[in-house]
Amino acid sequence: MAASGAKKKQQQRAAAAGGAGRRRRKVSDAEEKSWQKAGLKLNEEISSDSDAESPTFGGKRKKDNEAEEIEETAQEKKLRLAKLYLEQLRQQEEEKAEEEALEKDLVAGRLKEDVLEQKGKLQRLIAKDLQPPDTAAIRVLRGHQLPITCLVISPDDKCIFSAAKDCSIIKWDVESGKKLHVIPGGKKGTEAQHVGHTAHVLSMAISSDGKYLATGDRNKLIMIWEAVTCKHLYKFTGHRDAVTGLSFQKGTHQLYSASHDRSVKVWNVAENAYVETLFGHQDAITGLDSLSRECCVTSGGRDGTVRVWKIPEESQLVFYGHQGSIDCVQLINEEHMVSGADDGSVALWGLSKKKPLTTVRQAHSNHGAQGLEQPYWISSVATLLNSDVVATGASRCETLAFAVALGLGRGGRMQYIAGPRQLGDLGFLPGSGLPPWLLSSLQLGPALCTAWTMPVLWAGLGYCLKCSEGLRWKAPWMGHSSGS
């Protein structure tokens, strides 16, 4: 025991001596400076090596760090996707609500317009934007060999149909002015072999859906055509004299016809059927028009009356006002109409009053020696439906435009706006434009399907023995900037 204890003490002394032997000796200043220089050099070498490795290893470390930063748990990913899905649903619902609100407003506006139109109170105010025409804006379409007697515009405003005393019918393209189809006229006595008219075509109408075209002639016949292809479909007989007026009830295939035999007939074109005959005028009927109501208006020539025929009630309203033969009539809306007579007057009517609301006397001035003046008679009238614009044509080959003010209690007024005066003065006709030149037919309508933005006036030129022309006035005369 004593020996082992002595041995342990000896080992402890040796360990202490070894520790003391390993103690740092004092370093001189020169040695310390040399060691510091060596350390700096080593540090620079290590630093340069790490810089050389940075494009590869450093870039990888950076990407790993970014991956670690955007790394998310499964629960966080589900939450993020759910929020994104809800945001998409919210946006879709907002867009759907906006579309529904817009559609609702459009439908409500259309229904309101329909109600006002049915009541005859819808009026688009565009007369204030009319300007005098530029001669460069007039286009001349040539094709008929004899005077034009009537014309209509297709519901889509892409085509017009014209007919003339040469018994022909021409379908024109509005944009290009080219002929799309020609239905030639036949000679007298060839009625059995010829498909078409063999006498002067005096009246024309097209259905509101653009399906049927109806034409009436001096031979007491009414021809029904397929408007798109100009294929002949039916032939209506029944009138005992020239057919001078045709009109389709808007939205239907019911056709009204008027004749010099003083009668008005009703036809169902879709079923190729005659419906009924109405009597009342005391002289040859010279004009006819209708809109969506089951009624029509007619001008009675020398009997001095304008009549409104109520078909279901089998009754008629009689209007007096002109002093001469009433040669043309046109509806402005369901409650108002305008008529022209050979005494040179243009009259504005309300269906609730038997006398004109207003009358413009000698609308196209007078002619003749002093003391023997005679007014230029009104040969045609045209209206832009549900608007405040009326155009008139006269025997001096002149057109005028009038602004119509309605809704002034039970009254109204007409005011001259502008017009291309005598066409002879514009260089399109020979001479002074005096008779036998006249505007035999006028139609007002929008151009090139741009509803209510560029209404134009089409005029058929008649009573010329050698040639005839179709004239079109484009903007700026009938220009209009606001939409419908």
C-alpha positions in Angstrom: 0.0 0.0 0.0 2.8 2.4 0.9 4.7 1.4 -2.3 1.6 2.1 -4.6 1.0 5.5 -3.0 4.5 6.5 -3.5 4.3 5.4 -7.2 1.2 7.6 -7.7 2.9 10.6 -6.2 5.8 10.0 -8.5 3.5 10.0 -11.6 1.8 13.2 -10.5 5.2 14.9 -10.2 6.2 13.8 -13.7 3.0 15.1 -15.1 3.5 18.4 -13.5 7.0 18.6 -14.8 5.8 17.7 -18.3 3.2 20.5 -18.2 5.7 22.9 -17.1 7.9 21.8 -19.9 5.2 22.5 -22.4 4.6 26.1 -21.3 5.0 28.7 -24.1 8.3 30.4 -24.0 8.4 34.1 -24.4 8.5 35.0 -28.1 10.6 37.9 -29.4 9.1 40.8 -31.4 10.8 39.8 -34.6 9.4 36.2 -34.5 5.9 37.5 -33.8 6.0 39.9 -36.9 7.2 37.1 -39.1 4.4 34.8 -38.0 1.8 37.5 -38.6 3.0 38.0 -42.2 2.8 34.3 -42.8 -0.7 34.2 -41.4 -1.9 37.0 -43.7 -0.4 35.3 -46.7 -2.2 32.1 -45.8 -5.5 33.9 -45.4 -5.1 35.6 -48.9 -4.5 32.2 -50.5 -7.6 30.7 -48.8 -9.6 33.8 -49.8 -8.6 33.5 -53.5 -9.4 29.9 -53.6 -12.9 30.5 -52.3 -13.4 33.3 -54.8 -12.5 30.9 -57.7 -15.0 28.4 -56.4 -17.9 31.0 -56.0 -19.5 30.8 -59.5 -20.4 27.2 -59.0 -20.6 26.4 -55.4 -21.7 29.9 -54.4 -24.5 29.9 -57.0 -25.7 26.5 -55.8 -25.7 27.7 -52.2 -27.7 30.8 -53.2 -30.3 28.6 -55.0 -30.5 26.3 -52.1 -31.0 29.2 -49.7 -33.8 30.6 -52.0 -35.4 27.1 -52.1 -35.3 27.0 -48.4 -36.8 30.4 -48.1 -39.9 29.6 -50.4 -40.3 26.1 -49.2 -43.7 25.7 -47.7 -45.6 23.0 -46.0 -48.4 21.0 -47.5 -50.9 22.8 -45.3 -49.6 26.3 -46.4 -49.8 25.3 -50.1 -53.4 24.2 -49.7 -54.2 27.4 -48.0 -52.6 29.5 -50.7 -54.4 27.6 -53.5 -57.7 28.0 -51.7 -57.2 31.7 -51.5 -56.3 31.9 -55.2 -59.3 29.9 -56.2 -61.7 32.1 -54.1 -60.2 35.2 -55.7 -60.8 33.9 -59.1 -64.4 33.0 -58.2 -64.9 36.5 -56.9 -63.6 38.1 -60.1 -65.8 35.8 -62.2 -68.9 36.7 -60.1 -68.2 40.4 -60.5 -67.8 40.2 -64.2 -71.0 38.1 -64.5 -72.9 40.7 -62.4 -71.6 43.5 -64.6 -72.7 41.7 -67.7 -76.1 40.9 -66.3 -76.6 44.5 -65.2 -75.6 45.7 -68.7 -77.9 43.2 -70.4 -80.7 44.1 -68.0 -80.2 47.8 -68.9 -80.2 47.0 -72.6 -83.3 44.9 -72.3 -85.1 47.5 -70.2 -84.0 50.2 -72.7 -85.3 48.1 -75.6 -88.6 47.3 -73.9 -89.0 51.0 -73.1 -88.4 51.9 -76.8 -90.9 49.2 -77.9 -93.5 50.6 -75.6 -92.9 54.2 -76.7 -92.9 53.0 -80.3 -96.2 51.3 -79.9 -97.6 54.5 -78.3 -96.2 56.6 -81.1 -94.1 58.6 -78.6 -90.6 57.4 -79.6 -88.7 60.2 -81.4 -84.9 60.3 -82.1 -83.8 63.9 -82.4 -81.3 64.0 -85.3 -82.5 66.9 -87.4 -80.2 69.3 -85.5 -77.2 67.5 -87.0 -78.2 67.8 -90.7 -76.0 69.9 -92.9 -76.3 71.0 -96.6 -75.1 68.4 -99.0 -71.9 68.3 -100.9 -72.2 67.5 -104.6 -69.3 65.0 -104.3 -71.4 63.0 -101.8 -74.1 62.2 -104.4 -73.8 58.9 -106.2 -75.7 58.1 -109.4 -76.8 54.5 -110.1 -77.8 53.9 -113.7 -79.6 50.9 -115.1 -83.3 51.4 -116.0 -84.2 52.5 -119.5 -87.3 54.4 -118.4 -88.3 56.6 -115.4 -88.0 55.1 -111.9 -91.4 54.8 -110.2 -90.6 53.3 -106.8 -87.8 51.9 -104.6 -87.3 50.3 -101.2 -84.4 49.6 -98.9 -83.8 46.1 -97.5 -84.2 45.8 -93.7 -80.5 45.2 -93.3 -79.7 48.3 -95.3 -77.3 46.4 -97.6 -79.5 46.4 -100.7 -82.1 48.6 -102.5 -84.7 47.5 -105.0 -85.9 49.8 -107.7 -88.6 49.5 -110.4 -89.4 51.6 -113.4 -91.8 52.2 -116.3 -89.7 49.8 -118.4 -91.3 47.0 -116.3 -87.9 46.0 -114.9 -86.8 45.5 -111.3 -83.2 45.9 -110.2 -81.5 44.8 -107.0 -78.5 47.0 -106.1 -75.7 46.6 -103.6 -75.6 49.7 -101.4 -71.8 49.7 -100.7 -70.5 49.1 -104.2 -73.4 50.5 -106.2 -73.4 47.4 -108.4 -76.4 45.5 -109.7 -76.9 42.2 -107.9 -79.9 41.0 -109.9 -82.1 42.3 -112.8 -85.6 41.1 -113.4 -86.3 42.2 -117.0 -89.6 43.6 -118.0 -91.7 41.9 -120.7 -93.6 43.2 -123.7 -97.3 43.7 -123.7 -99.1 40.6 -124.7 -96.5 38.2 -123.3 -98.0 37.8 -119.9 -98.5 34.1 -120.3 -94.9 33.3 -121.1 -93.0 36.1 -119.3 -92.1 35.7 -115.6 -92.4 39.3 -114.4 -94.2 42.5 -115.2 -95.3 43.5 -118.6 -96.6 47.0 -117.6 -95.3 49.9 -115.6 -94.3 48.9 -112.1 -96.0 51.5 -109.8 -95.5 50.3 -106.2 -93.1 48.1 -104.2 -92.7 46.9 -100.6 -90.4 44.5 -98.7 -91.3 42.6 -95.5 -89.6 43.6 -92.3 -87.7 40.2 -92.1 -86.4 40.7 -95.7 -88.0 37.5 -96.9 -90.6 38.8 -99.4 -90.7 41.5 -102.0 -94.0 42.7 -103.4 -94.5 44.7 -106.6 -97.6 46.1 -108.2 -98.1 47.2 -111.7 -100.5 49.0 -114.1 -101.9 45.7 -115.2 -103.7 45.2 -111.8 -101.3 42.5 -110.8 -99.3 42.0 -107.6 -96.1 39.9 -107.9 -94.5 38.3 -104.8 -90.7 37.6 -105.0 -88.1 36.0 -102.8 -86.1 39.0 -101.9 -82.7 37.3 -101.5 -82.7 35.4 -104.8 -85.4 37.5 -106.7 -87.2 34.2 -107.5 -90.8 34.6 -108.5 -93.2 33.0 -106.0 -96.8 34.1 -106.4 -99.1 36.3 -108.4 -102.1 38.1 -106.7 -105.1 39.2 -108.8 -108.2 40.9 -107.6 -107.8 44.6 -108.2 -109.7 46.1 -111.1 -107.2 48.9 -111.8 -103.6 49.9 -111.4 -102.0 48.9 -108.0 -100.5 52.2 -106.7 -99.6 51.3 -103.1 -98.1 48.3 -101.2 -97.0 47.9 -97.6 -96.2 45.0 -95.3 -97.4 45.1 -91.7 -94.2 45.3 -89.6 -93.2 42.0 -88.0 -95.7 40.0 -90.1 -96.2 38.8 -93.7 -99.6 40.6 -94.0 -99.7 42.8 -97.1 -101.8 45.8 -97.8 -102.5 47.0 -101.3 -104.1 50.1 -102.7 -105.4 50.7 -106.2 -107.0 53.2 -108.5 -110.1 51.1 -108.2 -110.5 53.0 -104.8 -110.1 49.8 -102.7 -107.7 48.5 -100.1 -107.0 44.8 -100.1 -105.4 42.6 -97.4 -103.3 39.6 -98.2 -101.5 36.8 -96.3 -98.3 36.4 -98.3 -96.9 33.5 -96.3 -100.1 31.4 -97.0 -100.6 32.9 -100.5 -104.1 33.9 -99.5 -106.5 36.8 -100.0 -108.0 38.1 -96.7 -110.5 41.0 -97.3 -111.3 44.2 -99.2 -111.9 47.7 -97.7 -113.9 50.5 -99.4 -114.3 54.1 -98.5 -112.3 56.4 -100.8 -114.2 58.4 -103.5 -111.3 58.7 -105.9 -108.2 56.8 -107.0 -105.9 55.9 -104.0 -102.5 57.4 -104.6 -100.4 56.2 -101.6 -100.3 53.7 -98.7 -98.2 53.0 -95.7 -98.3 50.9 -92.5 -96.2 50.0 -89.4 -96.6 47.4 -86.7 -100.3 48.0 -85.8 -102.9 46.2 -87.7 -103.9 49.3 -89.6 -102.8 51.3 -92.6 -103.0 54.8 -93.9 -103.9 55.9 -97.4 -104.1 59.1 -99.5 -107.2 59.5 -101.6 -106.1 61.8 -104.4 -108.8 64.1 -105.6 -111.3 63.1 -102.8 -109.1 65.3 -100.6 -108.9 62.8 -97.7 -106.3 60.8 -95.8 -107.7 57.7 -94.2 -106.6 55.4 -91.4 -108.0 51.9 -91.8 -108.5 49.9 -88.6 -108.5 46.3 -89.9 -109.8 44.4 -86.9 -112.6 46.9 -86.2 -113.4 47.2 -89.9 -113.6 51.0 -89.4 -111.8 54.0 -90.8 -110.8 57.5 -89.7 -111.1 60.3 -92.3 -108.8 63.4 -92.2 -109.3 66.6 -94.2 -106.7 69.4 -94.7 -105.2 69.8 -98.2 -106.8 71.9 -100.9 -105.7 69.8 -103.8 -105.1 66.1 -104.8 -103.2 64.3 -102.0 -100.6 62.3 -103.8 -98.4 60.8 -101.1 -98.5 59.8 -97.4 -96.0 58.4 -95.0 -96.1 57.4 -91.3 -93.5 59.0 -88.9 -94.5 56.7 -86.0 -97.7 54.9 -84.9 -99.4 58.2 -84.0 -98.2 60.7 -86.6 -97.9 60.9 -90.4 -97.0 63.4 -93.1 -98.7 63.9 -96.5 -98.1 66.0 -99.7 -100.4 67.4 -102.3 -100.4 69.0 -105.7 -101.3 72.3 -104.1 -97.6 72.4 -102.9 -98.5 71.8 -99.3 -97.0 69.4 -96.8 -99.1 68.5 -93.8 -98.3 66.9 -90.4 -101.0 64.9 -88.8 -101.7 63.3 -85.4 -104.1 60.4 -85.5 -106.1 61.8 -82.6 -107.0 65.0 -84.5 -108.9 65.2 -87.8 -107.2 68.4 -88.9 -103.4 68.8 -89.6 -101.2 69.7 -86.6 -99.4 72.0 -89.0 -99.2 72.7 -92.7 -96.3 74.1 -94.8 -97.9 75.9 -97.8 -96.0 76.2 -101.1 -93.2 74.1 -99.6 -91.2 74.1 -102.8 -92.1 77.7 -103.9 -94.0 78.7 -107.1 -93.4 78.9 -110.8 -95.1 80.8 -113.6 -95.6 84.4 -114.7 -96.4 87.0 -112.2 -100.0 86.8 -111.2 -100.3 83.3 -112.6 -98.0 81.5 -110.1 -98.6 77.9 -109.4 -97.0 75.9 -106.6 -94.7 73.0 -107.4 -96.6 69.9 -106.5 -95.3 67.5 -103.9 -94.6 64.2 -105.7 -93.1 62.2 -102.8 -92.5 62.2 -99.1 -90.1 60.1 -96.9 -89.6 59.8 -93.2 -86.9 58.4 -91.0 -88.9 56.1 -88.7 -89.4 57.4 -85.2 -87.2 60.4 -85.8 -87.8 64.1 -86.4 -86.7 64.2 -90.1 -89.0 64.4 -93.1 -87.9 64.7 -96.7 -90.1 65.9 -99.6 -89.7 65.7 -103.3 -91.4 68.0 -105.8 -92.2 68.3 -109.5 -89.3 70.8 -109.9 -86.9 67.9 -109.2 -86.0 69.3 -105.8 -85.7 67.8 -102.4 -86.2 69.5 -99.1 -85.6 68.3 -95.5 -87.8 69.3 -92.6 -87.4 69.0 -88.8 -90.6 67.8 -87.2 -91.4 68.7 -83.6 -93.9 66.5 -81.9 -95.3 66.1 -78.4 -96.2 69.8 -78.0 -99.6 69.1 -76.4 -101.9 68.3 -79.3 -99.8 70.4 -81.7 -96.6 70.1 -83.7 -94.6 72.1 -86.2 -92.4 71.6 -89.2 -89.3 73.7 -90.0 -87.2 73.7 -93.2 -83.6 72.5 -92.5 -81.7 71.9 -95.7 -81.8 70.2 -99.1 -79.9 69.9 -102.3 -82.3 72.3 -104.0 -82.7 71.6 -107.8 -80.7 68.7 -109.0 -80.3 70.5 -112.3 -78.4 73.2 -110.5 -76.0 70.5 -109.2 -75.1 69.4 -112.7 -76.9 66.0 -112.6 -79.8 66.9 -114.9 -80.0 68.9 -118.1 -81.8 72.2 -118.2 -83.2 74.0 -115.2 -84.8 70.9 -113.6 -88.4 72.1 -114.4 -91.1 69.5 -115.3 -91.3 67.0 -116.7 -88.5 66.1 -114.2 -89.7 65.1 -110.8 -88.7 63.0 -107.8 -91.1 60.1 -108.1 -89.9 58.1 -105.0 -88.0 58.9 -101.9 -86.7 56.6 -99.1 -84.9 57.5 -95.9 -82.9 54.9 -94.1 -79.6 54.1 -92.3 -76.6 53.4 -94.5 -74.6 50.1 -94.5 -76.3 48.6 -91.4 -75.1 51.5 -89.2 -78.4 52.1 -87.6 -79.1 55.7 -86.8 -75.5 56.8 -87.3 -75.5 57.7 -91.0 -79.1 58.0 -92.5 -79.2 58.6 -96.2 -81.8 59.6 -98.7 -82.5 57.6 -101.8 -84.4 59.3 -104.6 -85.9 57.8 -107.7 -86.0 60.2 -110.7 -89.0 60.0 -112.9 -90.9 61.4 -115.9 -87.9 61.5 -118.2 -88.5 60.0 -121.6 -84.9 59.1 -122.4 -83.2 58.1 -119.2 -83.6 57.8 -115.4 -81.3 57.7 -112.5 -81.2 56.6 -108.8 -79.7 59.2 -106.6 -78.1 58.7 -103.2 -77.3 61.5 -100.7 -74.7 60.4 -98.2 -73.2 62.2 -95.1 -72.7 65.0 -94.3 -76.2 66.1 -95.3 -77.9 63.3 -93.4 -75.0 62.8 -91.1 -75.6 61.9 -87.4 -72.9 61.2 -84.8 -74.8 59.7 -81.9 -76.0 56.1 -81.7 -79.5 54.7 -81.3 
